[in-house]
Amino acid sequence: MEGKKIIREYRYEDINEVHKYLSDSDVVRYMEWGPNEIKDTKNFIDDAIQNQRKKEKNIY
């Protein structure tokens, strides 16, 4: 699988990397939220993981 990128679900250990882009004002310029503080990113990761655990997913 050399050269291929895999998209996977979030993990708790992703928080620092995710926070790098969610706290960047240029990245979130046109979003209704942000830039995030670390507590906001933690809540995002928590919510994402809870949604990933649902048998029938309706949020991706």
mmCIF file as Biopython writes it, N, C-alpha, C and O atoms, coordinates in Angstrom:
data_model
#
loop_
_atom_site.group_PDB
_atom_site.id
_atom_site.type_symbol
_atom_site.label_atom_id
_atom_site.label_alt_id
_atom_site.label_comp_id
_atom_site.label_asym_id
_atom_site.label_entity_id
_atom_site.label_seq_id
_atom_site.pdbx_PDB_ins_code
_atom_site.Cartn_x
_atom_site.Cartn_y
_atom_site.Cartn_z
_atom_site.occupancy
_atom_site.B_iso_or_equiv
_atom_site.auth_seq_id
_atom_site.auth_asym_id
_atom_site.pdbx_PDB_model_num
ATOM 1   N N  . MET A ? 1  ? 0.821   -1.193 0.000  1.0 0.0 1  A 1 
ATOM 2   C CA . MET A ? 1  ? 0.000   0.000  0.000  1.0 0.0 1  A 1 
ATOM 3   C C  . MET A ? 1  ? 0.863   1.254  0.000  1.0 0.0 1  A 1 
ATOM 4   O O  . MET A ? 1  ? 0.430   2.318  0.443  1.0 0.0 1  A 1 
ATOM 5   N N  . GLU A ? 2  ? 2.028   1.126  -0.476 1.0 0.0 2  A 1 
ATOM 6   C CA . GLU A ? 2  ? 2.937   2.256  -0.513 1.0 0.0 2  A 1 
ATOM 7   C C  . GLU A ? 2  ? 2.359   3.366  -1.375 1.0 0.0 2  A 1 
ATOM 8   O O  . GLU A ? 2  ? 1.874   3.117  -2.479 1.0 0.0 2  A 1 
ATOM 9   N N  . GLY A ? 3  ? 2.414   4.604  -0.862 1.0 0.0 3  A 1 
ATOM 10  C CA . GLY A ? 3  ? 1.920   5.740  -1.616 1.0 0.0 3  A 1 
ATOM 11  C C  . GLY A ? 3  ? 0.437   6.008  -1.458 1.0 0.0 3  A 1 
ATOM 12  O O  . GLY A ? 3  ? -0.031  7.083  -1.832 1.0 0.0 3  A 1 
ATOM 13  N N  . LYS A ? 4  ? -0.317  5.060  -0.911 1.0 0.0 4  A 1 
ATOM 14  C CA . LYS A ? 4  ? -1.754  5.255  -0.729 1.0 0.0 4  A 1 
ATOM 15  C C  . LYS A ? 4  ? -2.017  5.853  0.639  1.0 0.0 4  A 1 
ATOM 16  O O  . LYS A ? 4  ? -1.322  5.544  1.607  1.0 0.0 4  A 1 
ATOM 17  N N  . LYS A ? 5  ? -3.016  6.703  0.713  1.0 0.0 5  A 1 
ATOM 18  C CA . LYS A ? 5  ? -3.434  7.290  1.976  1.0 0.0 5  A 1 
ATOM 19  C C  . LYS A ? 5  ? -4.772  6.671  2.361  1.0 0.0 5  A 1 
ATOM 20  O O  . LYS A ? 5  ? -5.653  6.486  1.521  1.0 0.0 5  A 1 
ATOM 21  N N  . ILE A ? 6  ? -4.904  6.362  3.613  1.0 0.0 6  A 1 
ATOM 22  C CA . ILE A ? 6  ? -6.126  5.761  4.125  1.0 0.0 6  A 1 
ATOM 23  C C  . ILE A ? 6  ? -6.827  6.778  5.023  1.0 0.0 6  A 1 
ATOM 24  O O  . ILE A ? 6  ? -6.212  7.359  5.916  1.0 0.0 6  A 1 
ATOM 25  N N  . ILE A ? 7  ? -8.104  6.982  4.779  1.0 0.0 7  A 1 
ATOM 26  C CA . ILE A ? 7  ? -8.899  7.809  5.671  1.0 0.0 7  A 1 
ATOM 27  C C  . ILE A ? 7  ? -9.493  6.882  6.718  1.0 0.0 7  A 1 
ATOM 28  O O  . ILE A ? 7  ? -10.128 5.880  6.388  1.0 0.0 7  A 1 
ATOM 29  N N  . ARG A ? 8  ? -9.282  7.222  7.971  1.0 0.0 8  A 1 
ATOM 30  C CA . ARG A ? 8  ? -9.795  6.393  9.049  1.0 0.0 8  A 1 
ATOM 31  C C  . ARG A ? 8  ? -10.586 7.261  10.005 1.0 0.0 8  A 1 
ATOM 32  O O  . ARG A ? 8  ? -10.573 8.488  9.910  1.0 0.0 8  A 1 
ATOM 33  N N  . GLU A ? 9  ? -11.267 6.615  10.918 1.0 0.0 9  A 1 
ATOM 34  C CA . GLU A ? 9  ? -12.036 7.338  11.919 1.0 0.0 9  A 1 
ATOM 35  C C  . GLU A ? 9  ? -11.092 7.961  12.941 1.0 0.0 9  A 1 
ATOM 36  O O  . GLU A ? 9  ? -9.947  7.538  13.093 1.0 0.0 9  A 1 
ATOM 37  N N  . TYR A ? 10 ? -11.600 8.976  13.636 1.0 0.0 10 A 1 
ATOM 38  C CA . TYR A ? 10 ? -10.803 9.660  14.647 1.0 0.0 10 A 1 
ATOM 39  C C  . TYR A ? 10 ? -10.479 8.748  15.824 1.0 0.0 10 A 1 
ATOM 40  O O  . TYR A ? 10 ? -11.225 7.825  16.148 1.0 0.0 10 A 1 
ATOM 41  N N  . ARG A ? 11 ? -9.356  9.033  16.444 1.0 0.0 11 A 1 
ATOM 42  C CA . ARG A ? 11 ? -8.932  8.385  17.690 1.0 0.0 11 A 1 
ATOM 43  C C  . ARG A ? 11 ? -8.588  9.492  18.675 1.0 0.0 11 A 1 
ATOM 44  O O  . ARG A ? 11 ? -8.277  10.611 18.268 1.0 0.0 11 A 1 
ATOM 45  N N  . TYR A ? 12 ? -8.644  9.184  19.984 1.0 0.0 12 A 1 
ATOM 46  C CA . TYR A ? 12 ? -8.321  10.190 20.991 1.0 0.0 12 A 1 
ATOM 47  C C  . TYR A ? 12 ? -6.897  10.732 20.827 1.0 0.0 12 A 1 
ATOM 48  O O  . TYR A ? 12 ? -6.646  11.907 21.099 1.0 0.0 12 A 1 
ATOM 49  N N  . GLU A ? 13 ? -5.978  9.891  20.390 1.0 0.0 13 A 1 
ATOM 50  C CA . GLU A ? 13 ? -4.594  10.355 20.248 1.0 0.0 13 A 1 
ATOM 51  C C  . GLU A ? 13 ? -4.407  11.313 19.064 1.0 0.0 13 A 1 
ATOM 52  O O  . GLU A ? 13 ? -3.309  11.832 18.865 1.0 0.0 13 A 1 
ATOM 53  N N  . ASP A ? 14 ? -5.449  11.551 18.289 1.0 0.0 14 A 1 
ATOM 54  C CA . ASP A ? 14 ? -5.383  12.492 17.169 1.0 0.0 14 A 1 
ATOM 55  C C  . ASP A ? 14 ? -5.557  13.943 17.599 1.0 0.0 14 A 1 
ATOM 56  O O  . ASP A ? 14 ? -5.397  14.849 16.781 1.0 0.0 14 A 1 
ATOM 57  N N  . ILE A ? 15 ? -5.879  14.179 18.854 1.0 0.0 15 A 1 
ATOM 58  C CA . ILE A ? 15 ? -6.287  15.521 19.282 1.0 0.0 15 A 1 
ATOM 59  C C  . ILE A ? 15 ? -5.275  16.609 18.932 1.0 0.0 15 A 1 
ATOM 60  O O  . ILE A ? 15 ? -5.681  17.682 18.485 1.0 0.0 15 A 1 
ATOM 61  N N  . ASN A ? 16 ? -3.999  16.380 19.113 1.0 0.0 16 A 1 
ATOM 62  C CA . ASN A ? 16 ? -3.012  17.433 18.833 1.0 0.0 16 A 1 
ATOM 63  C C  . ASN A ? 16 ? -2.940  17.777 17.353 1.0 0.0 16 A 1 
ATOM 64  O O  . ASN A ? 16 ? -2.851  18.951 16.992 1.0 0.0 16 A 1 
ATOM 65  N N  . GLU A ? 17 ? -2.975  16.771 16.501 1.0 0.0 17 A 1 
ATOM 66  C CA . GLU A ? 17 ? -2.915  17.021 15.058 1.0 0.0 17 A 1 
ATOM 67  C C  . GLU A ? 17 ? -4.200  17.685 14.576 1.0 0.0 17 A 1 
ATOM 68  O O  . GLU A ? 17 ? -4.151  18.607 13.762 1.0 0.0 17 A 1 
ATOM 69  N N  . VAL A ? 18 ? -5.336  17.229 15.063 1.0 0.0 18 A 1 
ATOM 70  C CA . VAL A ? 18 ? -6.618  17.830 14.685 1.0 0.0 18 A 1 
ATOM 71  C C  . VAL A ? 18 ? -6.669  19.278 15.170 1.0 0.0 18 A 1 
ATOM 72  O O  . VAL A ? 18 ? -7.138  20.164 14.456 1.0 0.0 18 A 1 
ATOM 73  N N  . HIS A ? 19 ? -6.187  19.507 16.377 1.0 0.0 19 A 1 
ATOM 74  C CA . HIS A ? 19 ? -6.213  20.864 16.918 1.0 0.0 19 A 1 
ATOM 75  C C  . HIS A ? 19 ? -5.363  21.828 16.090 1.0 0.0 19 A 1 
ATOM 76  O O  . HIS A ? 19 ? -5.675  23.016 16.009 1.0 0.0 19 A 1 
ATOM 77  N N  . LYS A ? 20 ? -4.308  21.330 15.485 1.0 0.0 20 A 1 
ATOM 78  C CA . LYS A ? 20 ? -3.464  22.197 14.650 1.0 0.0 20 A 1 
ATOM 79  C C  . LYS A ? 20 ? -4.283  22.858 13.545 1.0 0.0 20 A 1 
ATOM 80  O O  . LYS A ? 20 ? -4.106  24.045 13.274 1.0 0.0 20 A 1 
ATOM 81  N N  . TYR A ? 21 ? -5.176  22.106 12.905 1.0 0.0 21 A 1 
ATOM 82  C CA . TYR A ? 21 ? -5.943  22.731 11.827 1.0 0.0 21 A 1 
ATOM 83  C C  . TYR A ? 21 ? -7.232  23.375 12.313 1.0 0.0 21 A 1 
ATOM 84  O O  . TYR A ? 21 ? -7.676  24.356 11.717 1.0 0.0 21 A 1 
ATOM 85  N N  . LEU A ? 22 ? -7.854  22.860 13.380 1.0 0.0 22 A 1 
ATOM 86  C CA . LEU A ? 22 ? -9.090  23.474 13.867 1.0 0.0 22 A 1 
ATOM 87  C C  . LEU A ? 22 ? -8.838  24.788 14.603 1.0 0.0 22 A 1 
ATOM 88  O O  . LEU A ? 22 ? -9.769  25.568 14.807 1.0 0.0 22 A 1 
ATOM 89  N N  . SER A ? 23 ? -7.613  25.038 14.996 1.0 0.0 23 A 1 
ATOM 90  C CA . SER A ? 23 ? -7.288  26.288 15.680 1.0 0.0 23 A 1 
ATOM 91  C C  . SER A ? 23 ? -6.628  27.308 14.753 1.0 0.0 23 A 1 
ATOM 92  O O  . SER A ? 23 ? -6.263  28.400 15.189 1.0 0.0 23 A 1 
ATOM 93  N N  . ASP A ? 24 ? -6.476  26.958 13.496 1.0 0.0 24 A 1 
ATOM 94  C CA . ASP A ? 24 ? -5.849  27.839 12.518 1.0 0.0 24 A 1 
ATOM 95  C C  . ASP A ? 24 ? -6.909  28.768 11.911 1.0 0.0 24 A 1 
ATOM 96  O O  . ASP A ? 24 ? -7.819  28.306 11.223 1.0 0.0 24 A 1 
ATOM 97  N N  . SER A ? 25 ? -6.792  30.058 12.163 1.0 0.0 25 A 1 
ATOM 98  C CA . SER A ? 25 ? -7.810  31.005 11.703 1.0 0.0 25 A 1 
ATOM 99  C C  . SER A ? 25 ? -7.953  31.026 10.179 1.0 0.0 25 A 1 
ATOM 100 O O  . SER A ? 25 ? -9.043  31.296 9.673  1.0 0.0 25 A 1 
ATOM 101 N N  . ASP A ? 26 ? -6.890  30.750 9.446  1.0 0.0 26 A 1 
ATOM 102 C CA . ASP A ? 26 ? -7.000  30.688 7.985  1.0 0.0 26 A 1 
ATOM 103 C C  . ASP A ? 26 ? -7.810  29.478 7.538  1.0 0.0 26 A 1 
ATOM 104 O O  . ASP A ? 26 ? -8.565  29.563 6.569  1.0 0.0 26 A 1 
ATOM 105 N N  . VAL A ? 27 ? -7.664  28.369 8.220  1.0 0.0 27 A 1 
ATOM 106 C CA . VAL A ? 27 ? -8.379  27.142 7.852  1.0 0.0 27 A 1 
ATOM 107 C C  . VAL A ? 27 ? -9.872  27.277 8.130  1.0 0.0 27 A 1 
ATOM 108 O O  . VAL A ? 27 ? -10.691 26.817 7.333  1.0 0.0 27 A 1 
ATOM 109 N N  . VAL A ? 28 ? -10.233 27.894 9.237  1.0 0.0 28 A 1 
ATOM 110 C CA . VAL A ? 28 ? -11.645 27.953 9.647  1.0 0.0 28 A 1 
ATOM 111 C C  . VAL A ? 28 ? -12.304 29.292 9.313  1.0 0.0 28 A 1 
ATOM 112 O O  . VAL A ? 28 ? -13.383 29.601 9.819  1.0 0.0 28 A 1 
ATOM 113 N N  . ARG A ? 29 ? -11.674 30.056 8.490  1.0 0.0 29 A 1 
ATOM 114 C CA . ARG A ? 29 ? -12.155 31.407 8.165  1.0 0.0 29 A 1 
ATOM 115 C C  . ARG A ? 29 ? -13.630 31.442 7.774  1.0 0.0 29 A 1 
ATOM 116 O O  . ARG A ? 29 ? -14.344 32.354 8.190  1.0 0.0 29 A 1 
ATOM 117 N N  . TYR A ? 30 ? -14.104 30.490 6.996  1.0 0.0 30 A 1 
ATOM 118 C CA . TYR A ? 30 ? -15.475 30.520 6.494  1.0 0.0 30 A 1 
ATOM 119 C C  . TYR A ? 30 ? -16.405 29.557 7.231  1.0 0.0 30 A 1 
ATOM 120 O O  . TYR A ? 30 ? -17.507 29.265 6.765  1.0 0.0 30 A 1 
ATOM 121 N N  . MET A ? 31 ? -15.958 29.077 8.365  1.0 0.0 31 A 1 
ATOM 122 C CA . MET A ? 31 ? -16.783 28.188 9.167  1.0 0.0 31 A 1 
ATOM 123 C C  . MET A ? 31 ? -17.620 29.025 10.137 1.0 0.0 31 A 1 
ATOM 124 O O  . MET A ? 31 ? -17.297 30.182 10.410 1.0 0.0 31 A 1 
ATOM 125 N N  . GLU A ? 32 ? -18.689 28.435 10.649 1.0 0.0 32 A 1 
ATOM 126 C CA . GLU A ? 32 ? -19.531 29.117 11.633 1.0 0.0 32 A 1 
ATOM 127 C C  . GLU A ? 32 ? -18.926 29.029 13.033 1.0 0.0 32 A 1 
ATOM 128 O O  . GLU A ? 32 ? -19.467 29.609 13.975 1.0 0.0 32 A 1 
ATOM 129 N N  . TRP A ? 33 ? -17.837 28.329 13.178 1.0 0.0 33 A 1 
ATOM 130 C CA . TRP A ? 33 ? -17.181 28.116 14.469 1.0 0.0 33 A 1 
ATOM 131 C C  . TRP A ? 33 ? -15.690 28.367 14.301 1.0 0.0 33 A 1 
ATOM 132 O O  . TRP A ? 33 ? -15.178 28.515 13.192 1.0 0.0 33 A 1 
ATOM 133 N N  . GLY A ? 34 ? -15.014 28.408 15.443 1.0 0.0 34 A 1 
ATOM 134 C CA . GLY A ? 34 ? -13.558 28.475 15.436 1.0 0.0 34 A 1 
ATOM 135 C C  . GLY A ? 34 ? -13.016 29.877 15.325 1.0 0.0 34 A 1 
ATOM 136 O O  . GLY A ? 34 ? -13.776 30.831 15.155 1.0 0.0 34 A 1 
ATOM 137 N N  . PRO A ? 35 ? -11.731 30.008 15.419 1.0 0.0 35 A 1 
ATOM 138 C CA . PRO A ? 35 ? -10.783 28.929 15.655 1.0 0.0 35 A 1 
ATOM 139 C C  . PRO A ? 35 ? -10.965 28.317 17.049 1.0 0.0 35 A 1 
ATOM 140 O O  . PRO A ? 35 ? -11.325 28.998 18.009 1.0 0.0 35 A 1 
ATOM 141 N N  . ASN A ? 36 ? -10.705 27.017 17.120 1.0 0.0 36 A 1 
ATOM 142 C CA . ASN A ? 36 ? -10.927 26.266 18.352 1.0 0.0 36 A 1 
ATOM 143 C C  . ASN A ? 36 ? -9.881  26.532 19.413 1.0 0.0 36 A 1 
ATOM 144 O O  . ASN A ? 36 ? -8.712  26.787 19.123 1.0 0.0 36 A 1 
ATOM 145 N N  . GLU A ? 37 ? -10.340 26.463 20.650 1.0 0.0 37 A 1 
ATOM 146 C CA . GLU A ? 37 ? -9.442  26.315 21.783 1.0 0.0 37 A 1 
ATOM 147 C C  . GLU A ? 37 ? -9.325  24.810 22.000 1.0 0.0 37 A 1 
ATOM 148 O O  . GLU A ? 37 ? -10.130 24.053 21.455 1.0 0.0 37 A 1 
ATOM 149 N N  . ILE A ? 38 ? -8.352  24.359 22.774 1.0 0.0 38 A 1 
ATOM 150 C CA . ILE A ? 38 ? -8.125  22.918 22.943 1.0 0.0 38 A 1 
ATOM 151 C C  . ILE A ? 38 ? -9.365  22.217 23.500 1.0 0.0 38 A 1 
ATOM 152 O O  . ILE A ? 38 ? -9.631  21.072 23.135 1.0 0.0 38 A 1 
ATOM 153 N N  . LYS A ? 39 ? -10.126 22.875 24.370 1.0 0.0 39 A 1 
ATOM 154 C CA . LYS A ? 39 ? -11.338 22.250 24.924 1.0 0.0 39 A 1 
ATOM 155 C C  . LYS A ? 39 ? -12.379 22.032 23.830 1.0 0.0 39 A 1 
ATOM 156 O O  . LYS A ? 39 ? -13.118 21.049 23.877 1.0 0.0 39 A 1 
ATOM 157 N N  . ASP A ? 40 ? -12.453 22.929 22.844 1.0 0.0 40 A 1 
ATOM 158 C CA . ASP A ? 40 ? -13.377 22.769 21.726 1.0 0.0 40 A 1 
ATOM 159 C C  . ASP A ? 40 ? -12.986 21.570 20.866 1.0 0.0 40 A 1 
ATOM 160 O O  . ASP A ? 40 ? -13.842 20.798 20.432 1.0 0.0 40 A 1 
ATOM 161 N N  . THR A ? 41 ? -11.701 21.425 20.629 1.0 0.0 41 A 1 
ATOM 162 C CA . THR A ? 41 ? -11.221 20.295 19.838 1.0 0.0 41 A 1 
ATOM 163 C C  . THR A ? 41 ? -11.453 18.985 20.572 1.0 0.0 41 A 1 
ATOM 164 O O  . THR A ? 41 ? -11.819 17.986 19.952 1.0 0.0 41 A 1 
ATOM 165 N N  . LYS A ? 42 ? -11.246 18.975 21.885 1.0 0.0 42 A 1 
ATOM 166 C CA . LYS A ? 42 ? -11.518 17.772 22.681 1.0 0.0 42 A 1 
ATOM 167 C C  . LYS A ? 42 ? -12.991 17.398 22.563 1.0 0.0 42 A 1 
ATOM 168 O O  . LYS A ? 42 ? -13.317 16.223 22.394 1.0 0.0 42 A 1 
ATOM 169 N N  . ASN A ? 43 ? -13.887 18.382 22.652 1.0 0.0 43 A 1 
ATOM 170 C CA . ASN A ? 43 ? -15.322 18.112 22.500 1.0 0.0 43 A 1 
ATOM 171 C C  . ASN A ? 43 ? -15.634 17.574 21.112 1.0 0.0 43 A 1 
ATOM 172 O O  . ASN A ? 43 ? -16.460 16.673 20.965 1.0 0.0 43 A 1 
ATOM 173 N N  . PHE A ? 44 ? -14.973 18.123 20.087 1.0 0.0 44 A 1 
ATOM 174 C CA . PHE A ? 44 ? -15.171 17.649 18.721 1.0 0.0 44 A 1 
ATOM 175 C C  . PHE A ? 44 ? -14.764 16.177 18.594 1.0 0.0 44 A 1 
ATOM 176 O O  . PHE A ? 44 ? -15.507 15.365 18.043 1.0 0.0 44 A 1 
ATOM 177 N N  . ILE A ? 45 ? -13.588 15.849 19.106 1.0 0.0 45 A 1 
ATOM 178 C CA . ILE A ? 45 ? -13.100 14.467 19.045 1.0 0.0 45 A 1 
ATOM 179 C C  . ILE A ? 45 ? -14.034 13.540 19.832 1.0 0.0 45 A 1 
ATOM 180 O O  . ILE A ? 45 ? -14.378 12.458 19.357 1.0 0.0 45 A 1 
ATOM 181 N N  . ASP A ? 46 ? -14.444 13.964 21.029 1.0 0.0 46 A 1 
ATOM 182 C CA . ASP A ? 46 ? -15.378 13.160 21.834 1.0 0.0 46 A 1 
ATOM 183 C C  . ASP A ? 46 ? -16.662 12.883 21.066 1.0 0.0 46 A 1 
ATOM 184 O O  . ASP A ? 46 ? -17.117 11.741 21.006 1.0 0.0 46 A 1 
ATOM 185 N N  . ASP A ? 47 ? -17.252 13.926 20.475 1.0 0.0 47 A 1 
ATOM 186 C CA . ASP A ? 47 ? -18.487 13.761 19.706 1.0 0.0 47 A 1 
ATOM 187 C C  . ASP A ? 47 ? -18.283 12.851 18.502 1.0 0.0 47 A 1 
ATOM 188 O O  . ASP A ? 47 ? -19.114 11.989 18.217 1.0 0.0 47 A 1 
ATOM 189 N N  . ALA A ? 48 ? -17.179 13.046 17.802 1.0 0.0 48 A 1 
ATOM 190 C CA . ALA A ? 48 ? -16.899 12.231 16.617 1.0 0.0 48 A 1 
ATOM 191 C C  . ALA A ? 48 ? -16.776 10.758 16.992 1.0 0.0 48 A 1 
ATOM 192 O O  . ALA A ? 48 ? -17.316 9.893  16.302 1.0 0.0 48 A 1 
ATOM 193 N N  . ILE A ? 49 ? -16.078 10.474 18.067 1.0 0.0 49 A 1 
ATOM 194 C CA . ILE A ? 49 ? -15.897 9.081  18.485 1.0 0.0 49 A 1 
ATOM 195 C C  . ILE A ? 49 ? -17.218 8.476  18.936 1.0 0.0 49 A 1 
ATOM 196 O O  . ILE A ? 49 ? -17.487 7.309  18.650 1.0 0.0 49 A 1 
ATOM 197 N N  . GLN A ? 50 ? -18.043 9.239  19.631 1.0 0.0 50 A 1 
ATOM 198 C CA . GLN A ? 50 ? -19.353 8.736  20.036 1.0 0.0 50 A 1 
ATOM 199 C C  . GLN A ? 50 ? -20.205 8.404  18.808 1.0 0.0 50 A 1 
ATOM 200 O O  . GLN A ? 50 ? -20.890 7.381  18.788 1.0 0.0 50 A 1 
ATOM 201 N N  . ASN A ? 51 ? -20.165 9.255  17.793 1.0 0.0 51 A 1 
ATOM 202 C CA . ASN A ? 51 ? -20.913 8.988  16.560 1.0 0.0 51 A 1 
ATOM 203 C C  . ASN A ? 51 ? -20.349 7.791  15.805 1.0 0.0 51 A 1 
ATOM 204 O O  . ASN A ? 51 ? -21.107 7.053  15.175 1.0 0.0 51 A 1 
ATOM 205 N N  . GLN A ? 52 ? -19.050 7.583  15.854 1.0 0.0 52 A 1 
ATOM 206 C CA . GLN A ? 52 ? -18.426 6.447  15.180 1.0 0.0 52 A 1 
ATOM 207 C C  . GLN A ? 52 ? -18.876 5.134  15.796 1.0 0.0 52 A 1 
ATOM 208 O O  . GLN A ? 52 ? -18.922 4.116  15.105 1.0 0.0 52 A 1 
ATOM 209 N N  . ARG A ? 53 ? -19.205 5.133  17.068 1.0 0.0 53 A 1 
ATOM 210 C CA . ARG A ? 53 ? -19.585 3.907  17.780 1.0 0.0 53 A 1 
ATOM 211 C C  . ARG A ? 53 ? -21.022 3.484  17.525 1.0 0.0 53 A 1 
ATOM 212 O O  . ARG A ? 53 ? -21.403 2.364  17.863 1.0 0.0 53 A 1 
ATOM 213 N N  . LYS A ? 54 ? -21.826 4.362  16.933 1.0 0.0 54 A 1 
ATOM 214 C CA . LYS A ? 54 ? -23.225 4.038  16.669 1.0 0.0 54 A 1 
ATOM 215 C C  . LYS A ? 54 ? -23.310 2.961  15.596 1.0 0.0 54 A 1 
ATOM 216 O O  . LYS A ? 54 ? -22.554 2.964  14.625 1.0 0.0 54 A 1 
ATOM 217 N N  . LYS A ? 55 ? -24.249 2.042  15.795 1.0 0.0 55 A 1 
ATOM 218 C CA . LYS A ? 55 ? -24.422 0.968  14.826 1.0 0.0 55 A 1 
ATOM 219 C C  . LYS A ? 55 ? -24.901 1.524  13.494 1.0 0.0 55 A 1 
ATOM 220 O O  . LYS A ? 55 ? -24.355 1.197  12.440 1.0 0.0 55 A 1 
ATOM 221 N N  . GLU A ? 56 ? -25.925 2.367  13.552 1.0 0.0 56 A 1 
ATOM 222 C CA . GLU A ? 56 ? -26.426 3.012  12.334 1.0 0.0 56 A 1 
ATOM 223 C C  . GLU A ? 56 ? -25.932 4.448  12.336 1.0 0.0 56 A 1 
ATOM 224 O O  . GLU A ? 56 ? -26.388 5.272  13.130 1.0 0.0 56 A 1 
ATOM 225 N N  . LYS A ? 57 ? -25.017 4.735  11.464 1.0 0.0 57 A 1 
ATOM 226 C CA . LYS A ? 57 ? -24.411 6.054  11.427 1.0 0.0 57 A 1 
ATOM 227 C C  . LYS A ? 57 ? -25.225 7.002  10.557 1.0 0.0 57 A 1 
ATOM 228 O O  . LYS A ? 57 ? -25.694 6.639  9.478  1.0 0.0 57 A 1 
ATOM 229 N N  . ASN A ? 58 ? -25.379 8.234  11.059 1.0 0.0 58 A 1 
ATOM 230 C CA . ASN A ? 58 ? -26.020 9.262  10.257 1.0 0.0 58 A 1 
ATOM 231 C C  . ASN A ? 58 ? -25.180 10.538 10.218 1.0 0.0 58 A 1 
ATOM 232 O O  . ASN A ? 58 ? -25.576 11.527 9.601  1.0 0.0 58 A 1 
ATOM 233 N N  . ILE A ? 59 ? -24.025 10.514 10.876 1.0 0.0 59 A 1 
ATOM 234 C CA . ILE A ? 59 ? -23.081 11.623 10.853 1.0 0.0 59 A 1 
ATOM 235 C C  . ILE A ? 59 ? -21.714 11.042 10.531 1.0 0.0 59 A 1 
ATOM 236 O O  . ILE A ? 59 ? -21.276 10.074 11.152 1.0 0.0 59 A 1 
ATOM 237 N N  . TYR A ? 60 ? -21.046 11.645 9.552  1.0 0.0 60 A 1 
ATOM 238 C CA . TYR A ? 60 ? -19.710 11.174 9.164  1.0 0.0 60 A 1 
ATOM 239 C C  . TYR A ? 60 ? -18.726 12.302 9.237  1.0 0.0 60 A 1 
ATOM 240 O O  . TYR A ? 60 ? -17.545 12.110 8.948  1.0 0.0 60 A 1 
#
